[in-house]
Amino acid sequence: MATVHEFLPIEFDYYGELSIRSRLAEARRYSRFHAVVLLQRIVRGHLIRKHFAWLSKNALTIQCAFRMHLARKAYRRALIQAVRNKHNKRYNQAATKIQALWRGHYSRNKKFCYYSYRRWLREVTERGKRRAAEAVEFGIRTKVDDLKALEEEARKWLAFVVFKLHHLLRTYVRAGIYSKTGTSELSEFENLLNSIRYTEYMKRLKKKYDEFVRKYRPRFSNKRLFPIIGNGEDYWYLSLPEMYELTAQPPEVEDTRHINEYHGPIHKKPFLWRKVTRSKLSEGRGPFIATRIPSKESLKIEPRDPRFDLYVQHYKPQPNIFDYVDYHINIVLMKKHKIQKM
C-alpha cells in the first residue's frame, strides 16, 4: 500500500519553513505598517499645516480687524483732541490779542506811550541835528569871517607893501635883498613879487593918475606943482580888486603872427588923420573950428592946499623905512601860511 509518509517533511524542516515564512510575513506586515504610518504622517502633516494656515489666516483677520478698530478709535480720539486744541488755541489767541490791546491802551494812557516817546525822540533828534548843523555853520561862518579878515588884512598889506617893492626883486646878475643866500633860486617872497605884472600895474596907475590930474588940475593956479590931495587913494595906487587882478596869471594868447597876411594889427585899421591940437589952432592952420575954451569965471577955482608946501619944505628921507617894510613883509608871509594851513 502506497503511503505519503515519505513525502511529508520532518518536524524540524516544517518548523524551519514555518519560521522562515513567519519572518517573511512579519517583514511584509512591518513594511505595510511602515507604509501606512508614513501615509498617515504625510496626511496628518498636511492636515496640520492646512489647519495651522487656516488658524493663522483667521488670527490675522481677527488681529487686523481689532487693530483697525483700535486705530479708528484712536483717530476719533485724536480728532476730537485736535479740534479741541484748535478751539482752545483760537480762544487763547483771541484772549491774548484782547489782553495785549487792553494792556497797550492802558499803558499808553496811564504809564508809557511808545509812539509819543518815538515822536519826542524824533523831535529831539531833529532839534539836535539842527543845533549841530547851526553850530557847524556858525563855526564855518566864523572861520570864513576869520579867513576874510585875514585875507582883507593881507590884501591891504599887499596893496601898501608888495606893489612898492618890485625893485627889490633879484636879477640874473645880482641878488636881491630877500634872496636866499648861496643860491640862484627865487625865495618865496620873490616868487610873490615875480607873480605880479608890474608893467600892467604901472600902465593902469599912470592912466588913473592922468585922469585924476585932468580932473583936478584946472582948480589950481600952479599947474606944475600939483598939490597932494587926501591920502592918495585916488591916484597913488590902484584899488584892492584891481591889484589882486594883476596877481593872477594872464591868459595865454596863441601866437598867430605867422598866419596873418599883414605885418601887424596897425595895418588892419584904416588910416586916420590926427586931430589938430590947440596950439596949432591958434596959428590959424586948416579949415578946423576951434572948440570953445571955458573962461576963468566958469571954472570954480578952489584955494591951494597948504599941505603941499609943508610937505615939500619939511620932507626928510627916513632910512628906517626898510625895517618897517621888512617887519610888515614878515607879517604878510605869516598870514599867508596861516591861510594856507586853514
PLY file of the C-alpha trace (Angstrom):
ply
format ascii 1.0
element vertex 342
property float x
property float y
property float z
element edge 341
property int vertex1
property int vertex2
end_header
0.00 0.00 0.00
1.24 3.20 -1.03
1.95 5.83 1.62
2.69 9.63 1.60
4.59 9.46 4.75
7.77 9.61 2.83
6.76 12.84 1.15
5.90 14.63 4.40
8.60 16.90 5.86
10.01 16.20 9.14
9.16 18.42 12.07
12.46 20.24 12.00
12.08 21.16 8.38
8.49 22.05 8.96
9.43 24.20 11.88
12.20 25.89 9.88
9.86 26.53 6.97
7.31 27.99 9.33
9.96 30.21 10.88
11.06 31.47 7.51
7.55 32.12 6.33
6.68 33.71 9.64
9.64 36.07 9.43
8.74 36.89 5.80
5.13 37.60 6.73
6.29 39.68 9.63
8.62 41.63 7.35
5.82 42.18 4.84
3.47 43.22 7.62
6.09 45.60 9.01
6.67 47.15 5.58
2.92 47.59 5.13
2.71 49.05 8.63
5.62 51.35 7.92
3.95 52.48 4.66
0.68 53.11 6.46
2.44 55.07 9.17
4.25 57.08 6.51
0.99 57.81 4.73
-0.66 58.76 7.98
2.25 61.02 8.88
2.11 62.71 5.49
-1.65 63.16 5.65
-1.57 64.30 9.25
1.26 66.77 8.47
-0.69 68.11 5.52
-3.83 68.42 7.58
-1.99 70.02 10.47
-0.28 72.51 8.17
-3.57 73.27 6.47
-5.26 73.75 9.82
-2.39 75.91 11.06
-2.60 78.05 7.92
-6.33 78.38 8.48
-5.75 79.33 12.09
-3.07 81.87 11.08
-5.35 83.37 8.45
-8.20 83.69 10.90
-5.87 85.08 13.56
-4.54 87.70 11.11
-8.09 88.62 10.15
-9.04 88.98 13.79
-5.90 90.97 14.57
-6.38 93.26 11.54
-9.98 93.92 12.46
-9.05 94.56 16.08
-6.16 96.80 15.15
-8.39 98.70 12.70
-10.90 99.13 15.46
-8.19 100.45 17.79
-6.82 102.76 15.07
-10.25 104.18 14.31
-10.87 104.65 17.97
-7.50 106.41 18.41
-8.17 108.51 15.27
-11.53 109.62 16.61
-9.96 110.42 19.94
-7.07 112.34 18.27
-9.52 114.20 16.01
-11.58 115.23 18.98
-8.45 116.36 20.81
-7.15 118.25 17.74
-10.45 120.09 17.30
-10.49 120.87 20.99
-6.86 122.13 20.84
-7.68 124.22 17.77
-10.60 125.82 19.54
-8.50 126.38 22.66
-5.69 127.90 20.60
-8.07 130.23 18.80
-9.66 131.23 22.10
-6.20 131.77 23.62
-5.07 133.90 20.65
-8.23 135.97 20.82
-7.84 136.40 24.56
-4.13 137.26 24.17
-4.95 139.81 21.48
-7.66 141.38 23.59
-5.33 141.45 26.59
-2.49 142.95 24.51
-4.77 145.63 23.09
-6.12 146.45 26.51
-2.67 146.48 28.14
-1.29 148.67 25.33
-4.22 151.05 25.65
-3.89 151.13 29.42
-0.08 151.59 29.35
-0.31 154.32 26.70
-2.94 156.19 28.69
-1.68 155.59 32.20
2.01 154.59 32.19
4.09 154.97 28.99
3.27 155.74 25.36
5.87 154.30 22.97
4.64 156.25 19.96
4.72 159.51 21.89
8.21 158.60 23.05
9.31 157.90 19.47
7.74 161.16 18.33
9.50 163.04 21.13
12.77 161.24 20.38
12.44 162.13 16.68
11.81 165.77 17.52
14.74 165.83 19.94
16.99 164.18 17.33
15.92 166.64 14.63
16.40 169.54 17.04
19.84 168.22 17.98
20.80 167.79 14.33
19.55 171.30 13.61
21.56 172.68 16.52
24.61 170.72 15.41
24.19 171.98 11.84
23.79 175.52 13.13
26.90 175.08 15.27
28.84 173.72 12.30
27.51 176.52 10.12
28.43 179.05 12.79
31.91 177.55 13.03
32.28 177.61 9.25
30.92 181.15 9.13
33.29 182.20 11.91
36.18 180.52 10.14
35.15 182.18 6.88
34.92 185.52 8.64
38.37 184.96 10.14
39.69 183.99 6.74
38.05 187.04 5.21
39.57 189.26 7.91
43.00 187.68 7.39
42.63 187.93 3.64
41.49 191.53 3.88
44.44 192.38 6.10
46.79 190.52 3.78
45.30 192.32 0.78
45.82 195.67 2.47
49.45 194.86 3.22
49.93 193.61 -0.31
48.42 196.83 -1.59
50.65 199.02 0.56
53.86 196.99 0.60
54.24 194.39 -2.12
53.42 196.62 -5.07
56.06 199.10 -3.86
58.88 196.55 -3.68
59.23 195.40 -7.27
62.69 196.99 -7.45
63.89 194.57 -4.71
63.46 191.52 -6.97
66.76 189.85 -7.87
68.19 189.91 -11.38
70.23 187.39 -13.32
73.45 189.08 -12.22
72.81 190.44 -8.75
70.94 189.02 -5.79
68.17 190.99 -4.13
67.56 191.86 -0.51
65.13 188.98 0.01
67.11 186.38 -1.99
68.28 183.12 -0.47
71.92 183.07 0.48
74.16 180.87 -1.67
71.57 180.02 -4.29
70.27 181.47 -7.53
66.66 180.43 -6.94
63.94 182.88 -6.05
62.75 182.93 -2.47
59.09 182.63 -1.53
58.63 186.37 -1.26
60.47 186.91 -4.55
58.15 184.44 -6.23
55.29 186.54 -4.89
56.90 189.68 -6.28
57.62 187.95 -9.58
53.98 186.88 -9.99
52.78 190.49 -10.17
52.55 192.19 -13.57
54.23 195.49 -12.77
54.15 196.77 -16.35
50.38 196.49 -16.48
50.22 197.89 -12.93
52.23 200.99 -13.87
50.16 201.48 -17.03
46.92 201.41 -15.09
48.37 203.57 -12.31
49.60 206.16 -14.81
46.24 206.14 -16.55
44.47 206.63 -13.21
46.85 209.41 -12.21
46.39 211.15 -15.58
42.62 211.03 -15.20
42.88 212.42 -11.67
45.19 215.22 -12.81
42.99 216.02 -15.79
40.01 216.24 -13.43
41.54 218.41 -10.68
44.34 220.38 -12.37
42.17 223.32 -13.53
41.39 224.11 -9.87
44.96 225.11 -9.02
46.93 228.05 -10.30
50.34 226.36 -10.23
49.98 223.61 -12.82
53.42 222.15 -12.40
53.42 221.81 -8.60
50.29 219.71 -8.30
49.31 219.51 -4.59
48.82 216.33 -2.56
45.11 215.79 -2.06
43.90 213.38 0.60
45.83 210.20 1.38
46.47 209.34 -2.26
43.87 206.60 -2.68
42.56 208.18 -5.87
45.85 208.40 -7.74
48.81 206.85 -5.83
47.75 203.18 -6.02
45.02 201.08 -7.52
42.10 199.57 -5.68
42.45 196.21 -3.99
40.39 194.25 -6.57
42.49 195.71 -9.37
45.71 194.82 -7.54
44.52 191.26 -6.92
43.53 191.01 -10.55
47.11 191.81 -11.50
48.45 188.99 -9.29
46.59 186.37 -11.36
48.32 184.69 -14.26
47.41 186.30 -17.61
45.66 184.06 -20.13
47.93 182.54 -22.73
47.44 184.13 -26.12
48.09 181.97 -29.13
50.69 183.41 -31.46
49.07 183.73 -34.90
51.52 186.14 -36.45
52.64 183.53 -38.98
49.01 183.22 -40.18
48.29 186.92 -40.58
48.62 188.39 -44.06
49.56 191.80 -42.69
52.57 192.84 -40.70
50.71 193.81 -37.57
47.38 194.93 -36.12
48.06 198.55 -37.08
47.78 197.67 -40.78
44.33 196.18 -40.33
42.82 199.52 -39.29
42.10 202.34 -41.78
44.41 205.32 -41.67
43.02 208.35 -39.80
44.47 211.84 -39.67
45.48 213.08 -36.29
43.39 215.76 -34.73
44.90 219.23 -34.69
45.92 220.36 -31.21
45.01 223.72 -29.71
48.48 225.13 -30.25
48.06 224.60 -33.96
44.56 226.02 -33.90
45.89 229.29 -32.56
48.09 229.61 -35.65
45.08 229.51 -37.96
46.08 226.46 -39.97
43.46 224.31 -41.57
39.74 224.68 -42.00
39.05 223.49 -38.47
36.92 225.42 -35.97
38.41 225.79 -32.52
36.44 224.48 -29.60
35.18 226.95 -27.07
37.61 227.27 -24.15
35.88 227.74 -20.80
36.51 231.09 -19.16
38.05 231.55 -15.73
34.74 232.73 -14.31
33.01 229.49 -15.32
35.70 227.41 -13.61
35.44 227.18 -9.85
38.93 227.81 -8.56
39.49 226.24 -5.16
42.10 227.58 -2.77
45.51 225.99 -2.88
46.14 223.18 -0.42
48.79 224.39 2.06
49.85 220.85 2.89
51.76 220.59 -0.35
54.18 223.41 0.60
54.62 221.92 4.04
55.26 218.52 2.53
57.92 219.88 0.14
59.53 222.10 2.77
59.70 219.69 5.71
60.10 216.35 3.93
63.11 214.35 5.03
64.07 210.83 3.90
63.56 208.12 6.50
66.21 205.34 6.44
64.21 203.22 8.92
61.51 202.67 6.34
63.23 199.44 5.19
62.98 197.92 8.68
59.32 198.85 8.72
58.81 197.22 5.33
60.69 194.05 6.40
58.52 193.76 9.50
55.27 194.00 7.56
56.54 191.66 4.85
57.14 189.02 7.51
53.61 189.63 8.81
52.24 189.12 5.29
54.13 185.83 4.91
52.87 184.60 8.30
49.28 185.46 7.34
49.72 183.63 4.06
50.97 180.47 5.84
48.04 180.62 8.26
45.54 180.93 5.43
47.13 178.02 3.55
47.07 175.79 6.65
43.43 176.62 7.41
0 1
1 2
2 3
3 4
4 5
5 6
6 7
7 8
8 9
9 10
10 11
11 12
12 13
13 14
14 15
15 16
16 17
17 18
18 19
19 20
20 21
21 22
22 23
23 24
24 25
25 26
26 27
27 28
28 29
29 30
30 31
31 32
32 33
33 34
34 35
35 36
36 37
37 38
38 39
39 40
40 41
41 42
42 43
43 44
44 45
45 46
46 47
47 48
48 49
49 50
50 51
51 52
52 53
53 54
54 55
55 56
56 57
57 58
58 59
59 60
60 61
61 62
62 63
63 64
64 65
65 66
66 67
67 68
68 69
69 70
70 71
71 72
72 73
73 74
74 75
75 76
76 77
77 78
78 79
79 80
80 81
81 82
82 83
83 84
84 85
85 86
86 87
87 88
88 89
89 90
90 91
91 92
92 93
93 94
94 95
95 96
96 97
97 98
98 99
99 100
100 101
101 102
102 103
103 104
104 105
105 106
106 107
107 108
108 109
109 110
110 111
111 112
112 113
113 114
114 115
115 116
116 117
117 118
118 119
119 120
120 121
121 122
122 123
123 124
124 125
125 126
126 127
127 128
128 129
129 130
130 131
131 132
132 133
133 134
134 135
135 136
136 137
137 138
138 139
139 140
140 141
141 142
142 143
143 144
144 145
145 146
146 147
147 148
148 149
149 150
150 151
151 152
152 153
153 154
154 155
155 156
156 157
157 158
158 159
159 160
160 161
161 162
162 163
163 164
164 165
165 166
166 167
167 168
168 169
169 170
170 171
171 172
172 173
173 174
174 175
175 176
176 177
177 178
178 179
179 180
180 181
181 182
182 183
183 184
184 185
185 186
186 187
187 188
188 189
189 190
190 191
191 192
192 193
193 194
194 195
195 196
196 197
197 198
198 199
199 200
200 201
201 202
202 203
203 204
204 205
205 206
206 207
207 208
208 209
209 210
210 211
211 212
212 213
213 214
214 215
215 216
216 217
217 218
218 219
219 220
220 221
221 222
222 223
223 224
224 225
225 226
226 227
227 228
228 229
229 230
230 231
231 232
232 233
233 234
234 235
235 236
236 237
237 238
238 239
239 240
240 241
241 242
242 243
243 244
244 245
245 246
246 247
247 248
248 249
249 250
250 251
251 252
252 253
253 254
254 255
255 256
256 257
257 258
258 259
259 260
260 261
261 262
262 263
263 264
264 265
265 266
266 267
267 268
268 269
269 270
270 271
271 272
272 273
273 274
274 275
275 276
276 277
277 278
278 279
279 280
280 281
281 282
282 283
283 284
284 285
285 286
286 287
287 288
288 289
289 290
290 291
291 292
292 293
293 294
294 295
295 296
296 297
297 298
298 299
299 300
300 301
301 302
302 303
303 304
304 305
305 306
306 307
307 308
308 309
309 310
310 311
311 312
312 313
313 314
314 315
315 316
316 317
317 318
318 319
319 320
320 321
321 322
322 323
323 324
324 325
325 326
326 327
327 328
328 329
329 330
330 331
331 332
332 333
333 334
334 335
335 336
336 337
337 338
338 339
339 340
340 341
